[in-house]
Amino acid sequence: MKKDKNLQFCRDELQSMQRRDGLEPEQRSALEKAEGELRGLWRRPNPSRREIFRAVRTVAEAIIKTFVR
């Protein structure tokens, strides 16, 4: 799944969110965890649907925890 432009866009956006000022350590940690999940998905040649859904859920939870306060 290496050359997927949507996955690359997601990773870039997560990195952009991490660089923002005013994030608490737990928020930054949640974003880092989500990026790590995407990085793992990026490395798998043929991820299963379950792996993709888990990565999407992790990213969504990180964004919600970060910006819904």
N, CA, C, O and CB atoms as a CASP TS submission, in Angstrom:
PFRMAT TS
TARGET T0000
AUTHOR 0000-0000-0000
METHOD Language model
MODEL 1
PARENT N/A
ATOM      1  N   MET     1       0.832  -1.183   0.000  1.00  0.00           N
ATOM      2  CA  MET     1       0.000   0.000   0.000  1.00  0.00           C
ATOM      3  C   MET     1       0.878   1.248   0.000  1.00  0.00           C
ATOM      4  O   MET     1       0.479   2.289   0.523  1.00  0.00           O
ATOM      5  CB  MET     1      -0.948  -0.003   1.211  1.00  0.00           C
ATOM      6  N   LYS     2       2.048   1.151  -0.571  1.00  0.00           N
ATOM      7  CA  LYS     2       3.028   2.218  -0.458  1.00  0.00           C
ATOM      8  C   LYS     2       2.702   3.479  -1.243  1.00  0.00           C
ATOM      9  O   LYS     2       2.987   4.569  -0.746  1.00  0.00           O
ATOM     10  CB  LYS     2       4.334   1.716  -0.893  1.00  0.00           C
ATOM     11  N   LYS     3       2.140   3.405  -2.399  1.00  0.00           N
ATOM     12  CA  LYS     3       1.978   4.574  -3.260  1.00  0.00           C
ATOM     13  C   LYS     3       0.561   5.145  -3.224  1.00  0.00           C
ATOM     14  O   LYS     3       0.073   5.631  -4.245  1.00  0.00           O
ATOM     15  CB  LYS     3       2.341   4.214  -4.678  1.00  0.00           C
ATOM     16  N   ASP     4      -0.096   5.098  -2.096  1.00  0.00           N
ATOM     17  CA  ASP     4      -1.462   5.602  -2.013  1.00  0.00           C
ATOM     18  C   ASP     4      -1.449   7.078  -1.629  1.00  0.00           C
ATOM     19  O   ASP     4      -0.957   7.436  -0.559  1.00  0.00           O
ATOM     20  CB  ASP     4      -2.286   4.784  -0.993  1.00  0.00           C
ATOM     21  N   LYS     5      -1.984   7.933  -2.491  1.00  0.00           N
ATOM     22  CA  LYS     5      -1.950   9.375  -2.253  1.00  0.00           C
ATOM     23  C   LYS     5      -2.851   9.776  -1.087  1.00  0.00           C
ATOM     24  O   LYS     5      -2.555  10.754  -0.400  1.00  0.00           O
ATOM     25  CB  LYS     5      -2.368  10.124  -3.514  1.00  0.00           C
ATOM     26  N   ASN     6      -3.932   9.055  -0.848  1.00  0.00           N
ATOM     27  CA  ASN     6      -4.814   9.380   0.272  1.00  0.00           C
ATOM     28  C   ASN     6      -4.140   9.096   1.610  1.00  0.00           C
ATOM     29  O   ASN     6      -4.288   9.860   2.564  1.00  0.00           O
ATOM     30  CB  ASN     6      -6.118   8.591   0.165  1.00  0.00           C
ATOM     31  N   LEU     7      -3.414   8.011   1.671  1.00  0.00           N
ATOM     32  CA  LEU     7      -2.689   7.664   2.886  1.00  0.00           C
ATOM     33  C   LEU     7      -1.584   8.683   3.151  1.00  0.00           C
ATOM     34  O   LEU     7      -1.366   9.085   4.294  1.00  0.00           O
ATOM     35  CB  LEU     7      -2.100   6.245   2.779  1.00  0.00           C
ATOM     36  N   GLN     8      -0.892   9.096   2.103  1.00  0.00           N
ATOM     37  CA  GLN     8       0.150  10.111   2.245  1.00  0.00           C
ATOM     38  C   GLN     8      -0.453  11.441   2.709  1.00  0.00           C
ATOM     39  O   GLN     8       0.133  12.124   3.549  1.00  0.00           O
ATOM     40  CB  GLN     8       0.904  10.299   0.911  1.00  0.00           C
ATOM     41  N   PHE     9      -1.603  11.807   2.175  1.00  0.00           N
ATOM     42  CA  PHE     9      -2.276  13.036   2.588  1.00  0.00           C
ATOM     43  C   PHE     9      -2.627  12.982   4.076  1.00  0.00           C
ATOM     44  O   PHE     9      -2.441  13.957   4.804  1.00  0.00           O
ATOM     45  CB  PHE     9      -3.548  13.265   1.747  1.00  0.00           C
ATOM     46  N   CYS    10      -3.133  11.837   4.512  1.00  0.00           N
ATOM     47  CA  CYS    10      -3.483  11.648   5.928  1.00  0.00           C
ATOM     48  C   CYS    10      -2.259  11.817   6.818  1.00  0.00           C
ATOM     49  O   CYS    10      -2.319  12.508   7.835  1.00  0.00           O
ATOM     50  CB  CYS    10      -4.108  10.258   6.153  1.00  0.00           C
ATOM     51  N   ARG    11      -1.169  11.200   6.445  1.00  0.00           N
ATOM     52  CA  ARG    11       0.064  11.307   7.228  1.00  0.00           C
ATOM     53  C   ARG    11       0.549  12.751   7.278  1.00  0.00           C
ATOM     54  O   ARG    11       0.973  13.227   8.332  1.00  0.00           O
ATOM     55  CB  ARG    11       1.158  10.402   6.639  1.00  0.00           C
ATOM     56  N   ASP    12       0.491  13.445   6.154  1.00  0.00           N
ATOM     57  CA  ASP    12       0.921  14.841   6.118  1.00  0.00           C
ATOM     58  C   ASP    12       0.055  15.719   7.016  1.00  0.00           C
ATOM     59  O   ASP    12       0.565  16.599   7.711  1.00  0.00           O
ATOM     60  CB  ASP    12       0.883  15.366   4.687  1.00  0.00           C
ATOM     61  N   GLU    13      -1.243  15.479   6.999  1.00  0.00           N
ATOM     62  CA  GLU    13      -2.149  16.262   7.843  1.00  0.00           C
ATOM     63  C   GLU    13      -1.901  15.995   9.328  1.00  0.00           C
ATOM     64  O   GLU    13      -1.938  16.922  10.137  1.00  0.00           O
ATOM     65  CB  GLU    13      -3.606  15.945   7.493  1.00  0.00           C
ATOM     66  N   LEU    14      -1.651  14.750   9.689  1.00  0.00           N
ATOM     67  CA  LEU    14      -1.349  14.437  11.089  1.00  0.00           C
ATOM     68  C   LEU    14      -0.061  15.118  11.534  1.00  0.00           C
ATOM     69  O   LEU    14       0.023  15.624  12.653  1.00  0.00           O
ATOM     70  CB  LEU    14      -1.239  12.919  11.289  1.00  0.00           C
ATOM     71  N   GLN    15       0.929  15.130  10.672  1.00  0.00           N
ATOM     72  CA  GLN    15       2.179  15.813  11.007  1.00  0.00           C
ATOM     73  C   GLN    15       1.949  17.309  11.154  1.00  0.00           C
ATOM     74  O   GLN    15       2.535  17.943  12.031  1.00  0.00           O
ATOM     75  CB  GLN    15       3.248  15.545   9.937  1.00  0.00           C
ATOM     76  N   SER    16       1.108  17.874  10.313  1.00  0.00           N
ATOM     77  CA  SER    16       0.781  19.292  10.401  1.00  0.00           C
ATOM     78  C   SER    16       0.078  19.611  11.724  1.00  0.00           C
ATOM     79  O   SER    16       0.359  20.632  12.353  1.00  0.00           O
ATOM     80  CB  SER    16      -0.101  19.709   9.215  1.00  0.00           C
ATOM     81  N   MET    17      -0.823  18.744  12.133  1.00  0.00           N
ATOM     82  CA  MET    17      -1.529  18.942  13.409  1.00  0.00           C
ATOM     83  C   MET    17      -0.563  18.875  14.587  1.00  0.00           C
ATOM     84  O   MET    17      -0.718  19.610  15.562  1.00  0.00           O
ATOM     85  CB  MET    17      -2.640  17.887  13.580  1.00  0.00           C
ATOM     86  N   GLN    18       0.431  17.998  14.501  1.00  0.00           N
ATOM     87  CA  GLN    18       1.406  17.854  15.587  1.00  0.00           C
ATOM     88  C   GLN    18       2.269  19.095  15.734  1.00  0.00           C
ATOM     89  O   GLN    18       2.732  19.398  16.834  1.00  0.00           O
ATOM     90  CB  GLN    18       2.292  16.638  15.347  1.00  0.00           C
ATOM     91  N   ARG    19       2.493  19.817  14.644  1.00  0.00           N
ATOM     92  CA  ARG    19       3.354  20.997  14.694  1.00  0.00           C
ATOM     93  C   ARG    19       2.651  22.236  15.226  1.00  0.00           C
ATOM     94  O   ARG    19       3.295  23.264  15.434  1.00  0.00           O
ATOM     95  CB  ARG    19       3.892  21.284  13.330  1.00  0.00           C
ATOM     96  N   ARG    20       1.357  22.159  15.448  1.00  0.00           N
ATOM     97  CA  ARG    20       0.617  23.316  15.954  1.00  0.00           C
ATOM     98  C   ARG    20       1.011  23.637  17.386  1.00  0.00           C
ATOM     99  O   ARG    20       1.352  22.753  18.172  1.00  0.00           O
ATOM    100  CB  ARG    20      -0.888  23.066  15.871  1.00  0.00           C
ATOM    101  N   ASP    21       0.957  24.908  17.699  1.00  0.00           N
ATOM    102  CA  ASP    21       1.231  25.345  19.064  1.00  0.00           C
ATOM    103  C   ASP    21      -0.001  25.118  19.934  1.00  0.00           C
ATOM    104  O   ASP    21      -1.128  25.092  19.441  1.00  0.00           O
ATOM    105  CB  ASP    21       1.651  26.834  19.091  1.00  0.00           C
ATOM    106  N   GLY    22       0.230  24.956  21.221  1.00  0.00           N
ATOM    107  CA  GLY    22      -0.862  24.862  22.175  1.00  0.00           C
ATOM    108  C   GLY    22      -1.408  23.470  22.407  1.00  0.00           C
ATOM    109  O   GLY    22      -2.410  23.316  23.105  1.00  0.00           O
ATOM    110  N   LEU    23      -0.788  22.462  21.850  1.00  0.00           N
ATOM    111  CA  LEU    23      -1.254  21.097  22.100  1.00  0.00           C
ATOM    112  C   LEU    23      -0.713  20.605  23.436  1.00  0.00           C
ATOM    113  O   LEU    23       0.442  20.848  23.786  1.00  0.00           O
ATOM    114  CB  LEU    23      -0.821  20.146  20.955  1.00  0.00           C
ATOM    115  N   GLU    24      -1.558  19.921  24.162  1.00  0.00           N
ATOM    116  CA  GLU    24      -1.131  19.313  25.413  1.00  0.00           C
ATOM    117  C   GLU    24      -0.370  18.020  25.087  1.00  0.00           C
ATOM    118  O   GLU    24      -0.537  17.458  24.006  1.00  0.00           O
ATOM    119  CB  GLU    24      -2.358  19.029  26.351  1.00  0.00           C
ATOM    120  N   PRO    25       0.457  17.557  26.013  1.00  0.00           N
ATOM    121  CA  PRO    25       1.240  16.335  25.748  1.00  0.00           C
ATOM    122  C   PRO    25       0.381  15.124  25.385  1.00  0.00           C
ATOM    123  O   PRO    25       0.766  14.331  24.526  1.00  0.00           O
ATOM    124  CB  PRO    25       2.077  15.997  26.959  1.00  0.00           C
ATOM    125  N   GLU    26      -0.766  14.976  26.022  1.00  0.00           N
ATOM    126  CA  GLU    26      -1.614  13.817  25.715  1.00  0.00           C
ATOM    127  C   GLU    26      -2.215  13.941  24.313  1.00  0.00           C
ATOM    128  O   GLU    26      -2.419  12.934  23.635  1.00  0.00           O
ATOM    129  CB  GLU    26      -2.741  13.677  26.765  1.00  0.00           C
ATOM    130  N   GLN    27      -2.493  15.153  23.883  1.00  0.00           N
ATOM    131  CA  GLN    27      -3.012  15.347  22.534  1.00  0.00           C
ATOM    132  C   GLN    27      -1.927  15.033  21.503  1.00  0.00           C
ATOM    133  O   GLN    27      -2.187  14.365  20.502  1.00  0.00           O
ATOM    134  CB  GLN    27      -3.530  16.792  22.352  1.00  0.00           C
ATOM    135  N   ARG    28      -0.723  15.513  21.753  1.00  0.00           N
ATOM    136  CA  ARG    28       0.399  15.245  20.854  1.00  0.00           C
ATOM    137  C   ARG    28       0.677  13.739  20.794  1.00  0.00           C
ATOM    138  O   ARG    28       0.982  13.196  19.732  1.00  0.00           O
ATOM    139  CB  ARG    28       1.666  16.013  21.317  1.00  0.00           C
ATOM    140  N   SER    29       0.566  13.076  21.945  1.00  0.00           N
ATOM    141  CA  SER    29       0.797  11.639  22.015  1.00  0.00           C
ATOM    142  C   SER    29      -0.249  10.873  21.195  1.00  0.00           C
ATOM    143  O   SER    29       0.085   9.911  20.504  1.00  0.00           O
ATOM    144  CB  SER    29       0.776  11.169  23.478  1.00  0.00           C
ATOM    145  N   ALA    30      -1.506  11.299  21.274  1.00  0.00           N
ATOM    146  CA  ALA    30      -2.568  10.639  20.509  1.00  0.00           C
ATOM    147  C   ALA    30      -2.322  10.787  19.007  1.00  0.00           C
ATOM    148  O   ALA    30      -2.533   9.845  18.244  1.00  0.00           O
ATOM    149  CB  ALA    30      -3.948  11.222  20.883  1.00  0.00           C
ATOM    150  N   LEU    31      -1.876  11.969  18.590  1.00  0.00           N
ATOM    151  CA  LEU    31      -1.578  12.180  17.172  1.00  0.00           C
ATOM    152  C   LEU    31      -0.380  11.350  16.725  1.00  0.00           C
ATOM    153  O   LEU    31      -0.366  10.827  15.611  1.00  0.00           O
ATOM    154  CB  LEU    31      -1.316  13.661  16.900  1.00  0.00           C
ATOM    155  N   GLU    32       0.623  11.228  17.588  1.00  0.00           N
ATOM    156  CA  GLU    32       1.794  10.405  17.253  1.00  0.00           C
ATOM    157  C   GLU    32       1.405   8.936  17.122  1.00  0.00           C
ATOM    158  O   GLU    32       1.896   8.233  16.239  1.00  0.00           O
ATOM    159  CB  GLU    32       2.892  10.567  18.322  1.00  0.00           C
ATOM    160  N   LYS    33       0.523   8.479  18.006  1.00  0.00           N
ATOM    161  CA  LYS    33       0.060   7.090  17.937  1.00  0.00           C
ATOM    162  C   LYS    33      -0.694   6.845  16.632  1.00  0.00           C
ATOM    163  O   LYS    33      -0.515   5.812  15.988  1.00  0.00           O
ATOM    164  CB  LYS    33      -0.841   6.755  19.149  1.00  0.00           C
ATOM    165  N   ALA    34      -1.526   7.790  16.254  1.00  0.00           N
ATOM    166  CA  ALA    34      -2.281   7.655  15.008  1.00  0.00           C
ATOM    167  C   ALA    34      -1.341   7.640  13.809  1.00  0.00           C
ATOM    168  O   ALA    34      -1.533   6.863  12.874  1.00  0.00           O
ATOM    169  CB  ALA    34      -3.302   8.796  14.868  1.00  0.00           C
ATOM    170  N   GLU    35      -0.329   8.497  13.838  1.00  0.00           N
ATOM    171  CA  GLU    35       0.629   8.503  12.735  1.00  0.00           C
ATOM    172  C   GLU    35       1.400   7.186  12.673  1.00  0.00           C
ATOM    173  O   GLU    35       1.686   6.681  11.588  1.00  0.00           O
ATOM    174  CB  GLU    35       1.602   9.680  12.880  1.00  0.00           C
ATOM    175  N   GLY    36       1.732   6.639  13.827  1.00  0.00           N
ATOM    176  CA  GLY    36       2.411   5.344  13.865  1.00  0.00           C
ATOM    177  C   GLY    36       1.551   4.236  13.282  1.00  0.00           C
ATOM    178  O   GLY    36       2.052   3.339  12.604  1.00  0.00           O
ATOM    179  N   GLU    37       0.267   4.304  13.549  1.00  0.00           N
ATOM    180  CA  GLU    37      -0.663   3.324  12.992  1.00  0.00           C
ATOM    181  C   GLU    37      -0.694   3.427  11.464  1.00  0.00           C
ATOM    182  O   GLU    37      -0.691   2.411  10.770  1.00  0.00           O
ATOM    183  CB  GLU    37      -2.082   3.529  13.575  1.00  0.00           C
ATOM    184  N   LEU    38      -0.722   4.649  10.949  1.00  0.00           N
ATOM    185  CA  LEU    38      -0.706   4.834   9.500  1.00  0.00           C
ATOM    186  C   LEU    38       0.621   4.388   8.894  1.00  0.00           C
ATOM    187  O   LEU    38       0.656   3.825   7.800  1.00  0.00           O
ATOM    188  CB  LEU    38      -0.971   6.295   9.152  1.00  0.00           C
ATOM    189  N   ARG    39       1.700   4.642   9.610  1.00  0.00           N
ATOM    190  CA  ARG    39       3.018   4.222   9.130  1.00  0.00           C
ATOM    191  C   ARG    39       3.057   2.695   9.007  1.00  0.00           C
ATOM    192  O   ARG    39       3.602   2.155   8.045  1.00  0.00           O
ATOM    193  CB  ARG    39       4.141   4.724  10.087  1.00  0.00           C
ATOM    194  N   GLY    40       2.469   2.007  10.000  1.00  0.00           N
ATOM    195  CA  GLY    40       2.411   0.547   9.941  1.00  0.00           C
ATOM    196  C   GLY    40       1.567   0.060   8.776  1.00  0.00           C
ATOM    197  O   GLY    40       1.901  -0.929   8.123  1.00  0.00           O
ATOM    198  N   LEU    41       0.476   0.758   8.523  1.00  0.00           N
ATOM    199  CA  LEU    41      -0.383   0.408   7.392  1.00  0.00           C
ATOM    200  C   LEU    41       0.358   0.644   6.078  1.00  0.00           C
ATOM    201  O   LEU    41       0.223  -0.131   5.131  1.00  0.00           O
ATOM    202  CB  LEU    41      -1.695   1.229   7.428  1.00  0.00           C
ATOM    203  N   TRP    42       1.128   1.701   6.031  1.00  0.00           N
ATOM    204  CA  TRP    42       1.910   2.058   4.846  1.00  0.00           C
ATOM    205  C   TRP    42       2.909   0.947   4.489  1.00  0.00           C
ATOM    206  O   TRP    42       3.178   0.699   3.314  1.00  0.00           O
ATOM    207  CB  TRP    42       2.655   3.389   5.080  1.00  0.00           C
ATOM    208  N   ARG    43       3.448   0.290   5.508  1.00  0.00           N
ATOM    209  CA  ARG    43       4.479  -0.726   5.294  1.00  0.00           C
ATOM    210  C   ARG    43       3.921  -2.084   4.880  1.00  0.00           C
ATOM    211  O   ARG    43       4.649  -2.913   4.335  1.00  0.00           O
ATOM    212  CB  ARG    43       5.290  -0.887   6.543  1.00  0.00           C
ATOM    213  N   ARG    44       2.646  -2.314   5.132  1.00  0.00           N
ATOM    214  CA  ARG    44       2.055  -3.610   4.770  1.00  0.00           C
ATOM    215  C   ARG    44       1.749  -3.630   3.273  1.00  0.00           C
ATOM    216  O   ARG    44       1.140  -2.694   2.757  1.00  0.00           O
ATOM    217  CB  ARG    44       0.761  -3.884   5.597  1.00  0.00           C
ATOM    218  N   PRO    45       2.161  -4.677   2.578  1.00  0.00           N
ATOM    219  CA  PRO    45       1.909  -4.728   1.138  1.00  0.00           C
ATOM    220  C   PRO    45       0.426  -4.910   0.796  1.00  0.00           C
ATOM    221  O   PRO    45      -0.077  -4.286  -0.138  1.00  0.00           O
ATOM    222  CB  PRO    45       2.711  -5.853   0.523  1.00  0.00           C
ATOM    223  N   ASN    46      -0.258  -5.747   1.537  1.00  0.00           N
ATOM    224  CA  ASN    46      -1.683  -6.002   1.286  1.00  0.00           C
ATOM    225  C   ASN    46      -2.436  -6.037   2.617  1.00  0.00           C
ATOM    226  O   ASN    46      -2.719  -7.118   3.133  1.00  0.00           O
ATOM    227  CB  ASN    46      -1.881  -7.344   0.506  1.00  0.00           C
ATOM    228  N   PRO    47      -2.760  -4.886   3.172  1.00  0.00           N
ATOM    229  CA  PRO    47      -3.437  -4.890   4.473  1.00  0.00           C
ATOM    230  C   PRO    47      -4.862  -5.430   4.357  1.00  0.00           C
ATOM    231  O   PRO    47      -5.527  -5.267   3.334  1.00  0.00           O
ATOM    232  CB  PRO    47      -3.461  -3.475   5.064  1.00  0.00           C
ATOM    233  N   SER    48      -5.304  -6.068   5.416  1.00  0.00           N
ATOM    234  CA  SER    48      -6.673  -6.588   5.433  1.00  0.00           C
ATOM    235  C   SER    48      -7.633  -5.441   5.743  1.00  0.00           C
ATOM    236  O   SER    48      -7.221  -4.360   6.163  1.00  0.00           O
ATOM    237  CB  SER    48      -6.827  -7.740   6.481  1.00  0.00           C
ATOM    238  N   ARG    49      -8.892  -5.698   5.531  1.00  0.00           N
ATOM    239  CA  ARG    49      -9.917  -4.681   5.838  1.00  0.00           C
ATOM    240  C   ARG    49      -9.897  -4.348   7.325  1.00  0.00           C
ATOM    241  O   ARG    49     -10.078  -3.193   7.712  1.00  0.00           O
ATOM    242  CB  ARG    49     -11.332  -5.173   5.418  1.00  0.00           C
ATOM    243  N   ARG    50      -9.681  -5.350   8.143  1.00  0.00           N
ATOM    244  CA  ARG    50      -9.633  -5.137   9.592  1.00  0.00           C
ATOM    245  C   ARG    50      -8.495  -4.190   9.968  1.00  0.00           C
ATOM    246  O   ARG    50      -8.673  -3.308  10.808  1.00  0.00           O
ATOM    247  CB  ARG    50      -9.469  -6.477  10.327  1.00  0.00           C
ATOM    248  N   GLU    51      -7.327  -4.370   9.350  1.00  0.00           N
ATOM    249  CA  GLU    51      -6.183  -3.497   9.626  1.00  0.00           C
ATOM    250  C   GLU    51      -6.458  -2.060   9.171  1.00  0.00           C
ATOM    251  O   GLU    51      -6.093  -1.102   9.852  1.00  0.00           O
ATOM    252  CB  GLU    51      -4.921  -4.036   8.930  1.00  0.00           C
ATOM    253  N   ILE    52      -7.097  -1.928   8.029  1.00  0.00           N
ATOM    254  CA  ILE    52      -7.437  -0.595   7.522  1.00  0.00           C
ATOM    255  C   ILE    52      -8.440   0.079   8.446  1.00  0.00           C
ATOM    256  O   ILE    52      -8.270   1.251   8.781  1.00  0.00           O
ATOM    257  CB  ILE    52      -8.005  -0.681   6.089  1.00  0.00           C
ATOM    258  N   PHE    53      -9.472  -0.629   8.861  1.00  0.00           N
ATOM    259  CA  PHE    53     -10.479  -0.050   9.745  1.00  0.00           C
ATOM    260  C   PHE    53      -9.882   0.324  11.097  1.00  0.00           C
ATOM    261  O   PHE    53     -10.254   1.345  11.676  1.00  0.00           O
ATOM    262  CB  PHE    53     -11.638  -1.023   9.936  1.00  0.00           C
ATOM    263  N   ARG    54      -8.957  -0.495  11.608  1.00  0.00           N
ATOM    264  CA  ARG    54      -8.312  -0.183  12.882  1.00  0.00           C
ATOM    265  C   ARG    54      -7.496   1.103  12.769  1.00  0.00           C
ATOM    266  O   ARG    54      -7.501   1.931  13.680  1.00  0.00           O
ATOM    267  CB  ARG    54      -7.413  -1.349  13.332  1.00  0.00           C
ATOM    268  N   ALA    55      -6.801   1.262  11.656  1.00  0.00           N
ATOM    269  CA  ALA    55      -6.010   2.473  11.446  1.00  0.00           C
ATOM    270  C   ALA    55      -6.913   3.702  11.330  1.00  0.00           C
ATOM    271  O   ALA    55      -6.611   4.750  11.899  1.00  0.00           O
ATOM    272  CB  ALA    55      -5.140   2.332  10.186  1.00  0.00           C
ATOM    273  N   VAL    56      -7.997   3.579  10.610  1.00  0.00           N
ATOM    274  CA  VAL    56      -8.935   4.696  10.458  1.00  0.00           C
ATOM    275  C   VAL    56      -9.539   5.064  11.814  1.00  0.00           C
ATOM    276  O   VAL    56      -9.684   6.245  12.130  1.00  0.00           O
ATOM    277  CB  VAL    56     -10.057   4.337   9.447  1.00  0.00           C
ATOM    278  N   ARG    57      -9.884   4.076  12.597  1.00  0.00           N
ATOM    279  CA  ARG    57     -10.452   4.344  13.910  1.00  0.00           C
ATOM    280  C   ARG    57      -9.446   5.053  14.813  1.00  0.00           C
ATOM    281  O   ARG    57      -9.811   5.989  15.524  1.00  0.00           O
ATOM    282  CB  ARG    57     -10.917   3.043  14.559  1.00  0.00           C
ATOM    283  N   THR    58      -8.196   4.623  14.795  1.00  0.00           N
ATOM    284  CA  THR    58      -7.160   5.246  15.611  1.00  0.00           C
ATOM    285  C   THR    58      -6.973   6.707  15.216  1.00  0.00           C
ATOM    286  O   THR    58      -6.853   7.578  16.077  1.00  0.00           O
ATOM    287  CB  THR    58      -5.834   4.482  15.475  1.00  0.00           C
ATOM    288  N   VAL    59      -6.949   6.971  13.919  1.00  0.00           N
ATOM    289  CA  VAL    59      -6.792   8.346  13.439  1.00  0.00           C
ATOM    290  C   VAL    59      -7.991   9.198  13.852  1.00  0.00           C
ATOM    291  O   VAL    59      -7.821  10.320  14.329  1.00  0.00           O
ATOM    292  CB  VAL    59      -6.624   8.368  11.905  1.00  0.00           C
ATOM    293  N   ALA    60      -9.184   8.676  13.674  1.00  0.00           N
ATOM    294  CA  ALA    60     -10.390   9.427  14.038  1.00  0.00           C
ATOM    295  C   ALA    60     -10.422   9.731  15.531  1.00  0.00           C
ATOM    296  O   ALA    60     -10.753  10.849  15.927  1.00  0.00           O
ATOM    297  CB  ALA    60     -11.646   8.646  13.637  1.00  0.00           C
ATOM    298  N   GLU    61     -10.084   8.755  16.357  1.00  0.00           N
ATOM    299  CA  GLU    61     -10.064   8.983  17.800  1.00  0.00           C
ATOM    300  C   GLU    61      -9.039  10.049  18.176  1.00  0.00           C
ATOM    301  O   GLU    61      -9.306  10.887  19.037  1.00  0.00           O
ATOM    302  CB  GLU    61      -9.761   7.678  18.541  1.00  0.00           C
ATOM    303  N   ALA    62      -7.880  10.025  17.543  1.00  0.00           N
ATOM    304  CA  ALA    62      -6.829  11.006  17.848  1.00  0.00           C
ATOM    305  C   ALA    62      -7.303  12.412  17.481  1.00  0.00           C
ATOM    306  O   ALA    62      -7.071  13.360  18.231  1.00  0.00           O
ATOM    307  CB  ALA    62      -5.516  10.662  17.087  1.00  0.00           C
ATOM    308  N   ILE    63      -7.952  12.547  16.355  1.00  0.00           N
ATOM    309  CA  ILE    63      -8.418  13.870  15.926  1.00  0.00           C
ATOM    310  C   ILE    63      -9.515  14.360  16.855  1.00  0.00           C
ATOM    311  O   ILE    63      -9.531  15.530  17.235  1.00  0.00           O
ATOM    312  CB  ILE    63      -8.929  13.831  14.467  1.00  0.00           C
ATOM    313  N   ILE    64     -10.425  13.480  17.221  1.00  0.00           N
ATOM    314  CA  ILE    64     -11.522  13.883  18.112  1.00  0.00           C
ATOM    315  C   ILE    64     -10.976  14.274  19.480  1.00  0.00           C
ATOM    316  O   ILE    64     -11.389  15.290  20.039  1.00  0.00           O
ATOM    317  CB  ILE    64     -12.558  12.743  18.256  1.00  0.00           C
ATOM    318  N   LYS    65     -10.054  13.482  20.026  1.00  0.00           N
ATOM    319  CA  LYS    65      -9.470  13.808  21.334  1.00  0.00           C
ATOM    320  C   LYS    65      -8.707  15.135  21.283  1.00  0.00           C
ATOM    321  O   LYS    65      -8.693  15.886  22.258  1.00  0.00           O
ATOM    322  CB  LYS    65      -8.530  12.678  21.797  1.00  0.00           C
ATOM    323  N   THR    66      -8.087  15.412  20.164  1.00  0.00           N
ATOM    324  CA  THR    66      -7.265  16.603  20.050  1.00  0.00           C
ATOM    325  C   THR    66      -8.098  17.864  19.920  1.00  0.00           C
ATOM    326  O   THR    66      -7.774  18.876  20.541  1.00  0.00           O
ATOM    327  CB  THR    66      -6.342  16.479  18.873  1.00  0.00           C
ATOM    328  N   PHE    67      -9.150  17.832  19.139  1.00  0.00           N
ATOM    329  CA  PHE    67      -9.852  19.054  18.802  1.00  0.00           C
ATOM    330  C   PHE    67     -11.232  19.226  19.423  1.00  0.00           C
ATOM    331  O   PHE    67     -11.858  20.267  19.224  1.00  0.00           O
ATOM    332  CB  PHE    67      -9.981  19.131  17.362  1.00  0.00           C
ATOM    333  N   VAL    68     -11.718  18.259  20.156  1.00  0.00           N
ATOM    334  CA  VAL    68     -13.024  18.400  20.798  1.00  0.00           C
ATOM    335  C   VAL    68     -12.805  18.620  22.291  1.00  0.00           C
ATOM    336  O   VAL    68     -13.068  17.745  23.116  1.00  0.00           O
ATOM    337  CB  VAL    68     -13.925  17.142  20.541  1.00  0.00           C
ATOM    338  N   ARG    69     -12.325  19.792  22.604  1.00  0.00           N
ATOM    339  CA  ARG    69     -12.129  20.183  24.005  1.00  0.00           C
ATOM    340  C   ARG    69     -12.523  21.601  24.194  1.00  0.00           C
ATOM    341  O   ARG    69     -12.433  22.124  25.304  1.00  0.00           O
ATOM    342  CB  ARG    69     -10.691  19.981  24.446  1.00  0.00           C
TER
END
